[in-house]
Amino acid sequence: MTATEARNELEAKILEAQEGRITSDDLLQTLMGSQVFMPVQDEKAPVLNVQRSTRAQPLVLSAEEGTPILVLFSSPERAKPFLVDYPGFTGGILESFKWVLQNMGSGYGIMLNPDSEVGFDMEPETVQDLIRQLADSETQH
């Protein structure tokens, strides 16, 4: 399997969007229904890579202008090469993208599959729009 080969539906849609075969809205719709992998900082004595604390510390980088960027991956396998440079982040949470949006703070951008051709970045404004849309859709149900 090559680095640019899609490993799941989300990655296939990312490639389709990059090639102009689907719109960014189509990609976001797929993302909203997808699972993502969020690397989290290890505890002092991890037990089988299971997070015991109730507050996981995700991997957050800082953009040039200081904006916090939450790092996510389309699968745990995609995370491995990137996380070599981040010792202490060998654990992670596999959860729905909606769950991530519901549990993250405001003002964050998102990097999905950083350093991979099968990835993209989202500005904090886009992330906030998605959080707002998600909240609106839940109040309508």
C-alpha positions as CSV (number, residue, x, y, z in Angstrom):
1,M,0.0,0.0,0.0
2,T,1.5,3.3,-1.0
3,A,1.4,6.5,1.0
4,T,-1.1,8.1,-1.3
5,E,-3.3,5.1,-1.6
6,A,-6.7,5.5,0.1
7,R,-7.1,3.2,3.0
8,N,-10.7,4.0,3.9
9,E,-13.7,6.0,2.5
10,L,-12.6,9.3,4.1
11,E,-9.2,9.0,2.4
12,A,-10.8,8.2,-0.9
13,K,-13.0,11.3,-0.6
14,I,-9.9,13.5,0.3
15,L,-8.2,12.3,-2.9
16,E,-11.4,12.9,-5.0
17,A,-11.6,16.4,-3.6
18,Q,-8.0,17.1,-4.3
19,E,-8.6,16.0,-7.9
20,G,-11.7,18.2,-8.2
21,R,-14.1,15.3,-8.6
22,I,-16.1,16.3,-5.5
23,T,-16.7,19.6,-3.7
24,S,-15.2,20.5,-0.4
25,D,-18.8,20.4,1.0
26,D,-19.0,16.8,-0.1
27,L,-15.7,16.0,1.6
28,L,-16.9,17.7,4.8
29,Q,-20.1,15.7,4.7
30,T,-18.1,12.5,4.5
31,L,-15.8,13.8,7.3
32,M,-18.8,14.5,9.6
33,G,-19.8,10.8,9.3
34,S,-16.3,9.4,9.7
35,Q,-14.2,8.1,12.5
36,V,-10.8,9.8,13.1
37,F,-7.8,9.0,15.3
38,M,-6.7,11.6,17.8
39,P,-3.3,11.0,19.3
40,V,-3.2,11.7,23.0
41,Q,-0.3,12.1,25.5
42,D,0.7,8.9,27.3
43,E,0.1,8.6,31.0
44,K,2.9,7.8,33.4
45,A,2.1,4.1,33.5
46,P,-0.1,3.3,30.5
47,V,-2.0,0.0,30.6
48,L,-2.3,-1.6,27.1
49,N,-2.5,1.9,25.5
50,V,-5.8,2.5,27.2
51,Q,-6.4,6.1,28.5
52,R,-7.4,6.0,32.1
53,S,-7.7,9.7,32.8
54,T,-11.0,11.4,31.9
55,R,-9.2,14.4,30.3
56,A,-7.0,13.1,27.4
57,Q,-4.4,15.6,26.3
58,P,-4.5,15.6,22.5
59,L,-1.6,16.6,20.2
60,V,-1.9,20.3,19.5
61,L,0.6,22.2,17.4
62,S,0.9,25.9,17.0
63,A,0.6,27.6,13.6
64,E,3.1,30.3,12.6
65,E,0.7,33.0,13.9
66,G,0.1,31.1,17.1
67,T,-3.2,29.5,16.3
68,P,-3.6,26.1,18.0
69,I,-4.0,23.3,15.6
70,L,-5.5,19.9,16.7
71,V,-3.8,17.0,14.9
72,L,-6.1,14.2,13.7
73,F,-5.6,11.2,11.4
74,S,-8.0,9.2,9.2
75,S,-6.6,6.0,10.9
76,P,-4.1,5.0,13.5
77,E,-1.8,3.6,10.8
78,R,-1.6,7.1,9.2
79,A,-0.5,8.5,12.5
80,K,2.6,6.3,13.0
81,P,5.1,8.0,10.7
82,F,4.2,11.5,11.9
83,L,4.2,10.6,15.6
84,V,7.8,9.4,15.5
85,D,8.7,13.1,16.1
86,Y,6.3,13.3,19.0
87,P,7.5,10.9,21.7
88,G,4.9,10.6,24.5
89,F,2.0,10.4,22.0
90,T,1.8,6.6,21.4
91,G,-1.8,6.3,22.6
92,G,-4.9,7.7,21.0
93,I,-8.6,7.8,20.7
94,L,-10.5,6.4,17.7
95,E,-13.8,8.3,17.7
96,S,-16.3,10.0,15.4
97,F,-15.3,13.4,14.0
98,K,-18.6,14.8,15.4
99,W,-17.4,13.7,18.9
100,V,-14.1,15.5,18.4
101,L,-16.0,18.7,17.4
102,Q,-18.3,18.4,20.4
103,N,-15.4,18.0,22.8
104,M,-12.8,20.4,21.5
105,G,-12.5,24.0,22.6
106,S,-13.0,27.0,20.3
107,G,-10.3,28.8,18.3
108,Y,-8.6,25.6,17.0
109,G,-7.7,24.7,13.5
110,I,-7.4,21.1,12.4
111,M,-4.8,19.2,10.5
112,L,-6.0,15.9,9.2
113,N,-3.1,13.5,8.2
114,P,-0.3,16.1,8.4
115,D,2.7,15.5,6.2
116,S,0.6,13.2,4.0
117,E,-0.7,13.8,0.5
118,V,-4.0,12.2,1.8
119,G,-4.7,15.1,4.1
120,F,-5.9,18.7,4.5
121,D,-6.0,21.6,6.9
122,M,-9.0,23.4,8.3
123,E,-8.9,27.0,9.4
124,P,-10.4,27.8,12.9
125,E,-13.3,29.6,11.2
126,T,-14.2,26.5,9.3
127,V,-14.0,24.4,12.4
128,Q,-16.2,26.8,14.3
129,D,-18.8,26.8,11.4
130,L,-18.9,22.9,11.6
131,I,-19.3,23.1,15.4
132,R,-22.1,25.6,15.0
133,Q,-23.8,23.5,12.3
134,L,-23.5,20.4,14.5
135,A,-25.1,22.2,17.5
136,D,-27.9,23.6,15.3
137,S,-28.7,20.1,13.8
138,E,-28.8,18.6,17.3
139,T,-31.2,21.2,18.7
140,Q,-33.5,20.6,15.7
141,H,-33.9,16.9,16.7
